[in-house]
Amino acid sequence: MNTRPPPRTAVEFDRVSIVFGDRPDLALPLMDQGRTRSDIQSATAQILGVHDCTLSVAEGEILVLMGLSGSGKSTLLRGVNGLNPVVRGEVRVRDGDHMTSITNADPATLRRLRLSNIAMVFQQFGLLPWRSVRENVGLGLELAGQSPAQRTVAVDAQLALVNLSQWADRKVGELSGGMQQRVGLARAFVTNAPILLMDEPFSALDPLIRAHLQDELLELQKSLHRTIIFVSHDLDEAFKLGNRIALMDGGRIVQCGTAREIIANPVSDYVADFVAHMNPMAVLTARDVMQPGDDAAPQSVDAETPVLQIMEMIRDGATTLAVTDGGARIGTLTPAHVMGRLVNPRG
């Protein structure tokens, strides 16, 4: 039987700590003691950026760094392209068939990786208003030394993907905010950089445009298969876009998993409070709401059946369902079990 090999790692955070200040050595021992950002700043005049963050991101994955303002998500993101220097630990990125250290890279290597391996989309677009849409999209290719003819072919193809071909020769200052952000997306994707960093790119847009751009990003990802690290403070956005979500608090990763894993098994009261207002029906399955045990129920469902489908079966008259995994009965599910889990996601 042919089996697909597991995806390779694209980005590694290996016990990464980032400190803002000229004496990080003073702050690190207090960070290791679990002291808060305010305590550390009062004692050392250094600011805890992130502390001891370990995480691997697979090729083709969308990982969302999620948290409240000041949680460290943007700080960690900017460690990937070296914008925020790592004071302890290491960030490594996929560089062909091997992983290359960003933390220890010399200036020439860092410049090469920024031009060819890592692209970034900012919240405030970062466009040049005096340039045309086409010239903005092709900026990275221009900096990499591509000829005008080469740039034109790549840029026009990318503009078509984001439905901006008819705006190619207009100044970006003439475009709406949503269209400007699509220019930013096109500029990041056109370089063919396999790693894309997105720092709250849609947060300044109104909800309808934001939802539309989220959909466009997911459509682009289906064909381009980039590795995307996406920063957001919006839980709905994180759950919509992320294959996995890393929740951060006070500069530390407190839980990382799929939306389903986080809703079904929050590891702390902080995480439970964070997801308390999410509708879990979109991600939970029969396995998450069942009670363990073998019950002789007349009707059965697979353990991975979505709760939304279970709700339809209950509406159609099902009262007790046996939950199976590989043909074996592993639990029982009733309307009371479903309601109990929805009311209390921590079980």
C-alpha positions, 0 to 999 in steps of 0.5 A: 500500500502506498502511503504519503510521507509526512510533511517536512518541517518548514519552521522550527521555534526551538526554546525561543526567547526574545527580550527588548532591552540591552541587558537580556541576561538580567531578564532571562533568570526571572523569565525562567522563574515564570515571573510576569512581564511587569515584574521583569520590567520593574526589576530589570528595565528589560521587557519580556517579548517571548519566553521558551517558545517551542513549536514546529510548523509543517510545510503547507500548514496554516498556523495561527498565533493567537492571543490578546494584545501584548501576548507576544504573537507578533514578537514571535512571528518577527523572529522568523525573518530576523526582525526581532533578534532571538536572545536564547534558543533558535529559529530555523527555516526550511532552505531546500533540503535542510533547515537553516538557522535564522538566529545564527545567520550572517547578513548575506544569508539572512538577506537571501532567505528574506528575498527567496524563502520568507515573505511578509504581509503587514497590517498596514499594507506597506505599499508604495502609494506613488507606484502602480499596482503592478509595480508594488506587486513586483517589488520583491522580484525587482529587489531580487534582480529579476528583469522587467520582462520576467517580473511582468509575466509573474506579476500579471499571473498573480494579479489574475489570481487575486482579481486585480488585473484591471487595476494593474496600472492604477496607483495603489492610493486609488484603491480601497483598503480591501483592494490594497490588502489584496495587492499586499497578498499578491506581492507576498505570493508572487515571489514564490517564497515558501514561507509566508508571515502574516501579521494581522493583515485583515484587522483594519478592514470592515467585517465583510471585506475581512471575511471575503479576504479570508476566503480568498486566502484559503482559496489561494492556499488550495493551489499554492500550498505555502507555509503560513504563520498568521497572527490574529487576535480574533478567535473566529478568524483563527478557527476559520483559517488555522490548521492549528492554533497556538494560543499565547499569553504573557509571551508564552505559548499556553496551548497549541492544537486544532480548533477541535482539540482546544475547544474539547480539551482546554488545558487551563482556565485561561484557555477555557475562558478564551474559547467560552464564546465560540460555538463548538458545534462547528468543530466537535465530533461524536468522540468529543461529546460521548460517554465511554462504554458499550451500549446496545443502542440500535443506531450507531455513528462513527466517532468522527461524525460532526456534532452538527450531523448528530444534532440533525439525527437527534432532531429526526428522532434519534434518542441513543446512539452507539459511537463506533471506532473502526467497527468497535463500540466505544461510547454512547451518545444521547441528547443530554450528552450533547447539551451537557458538552455544549454548555460545559466545553471542558466536560 
